[in-house]
Amino acid sequence: MYEIRSIPLFDDVFSKIIPLNKQDDFKRRILKLSENPYAGKPLGYKYLREIKLDKFRVYYMVFDKEVIVLLITVSDKKTQKKTIDFIKQNTHLFKEIVKNINNKGVM
């Protein structure tokens, strides 16, 4: 099973734009990614994916070697392209985050 981790950006955006009455349901659906991380739609790269939850999209990256699903952010259809471009431009930073997660686990 994959470990589900999130970055602060995801936590902030999730709590701000997802209605409170839907957050628990969305969290349950996100946790299912631990069993099948490739369930989401691929976004140009095997490791970059999205799942649609109502009118929202959850963006995440799959790190097979580290066995981690990293939750990046949430958006709606209106900001989808801008969000995907942001993630692609900052992929190196997300890889570094996962590297640091693994290094902390070893210490």
Secondary structure, 3 states (H helix, E strand, C coil): CCEEEECHHHHHHHHHHCCHHHHHHHHHHHHHHHCCHHHCEECCCCCEEEEEECCEEEEEEEECCCCEEEEEEEEEHHHHHHHHHHHHHCHHHHHHHHHHHHHHHHC
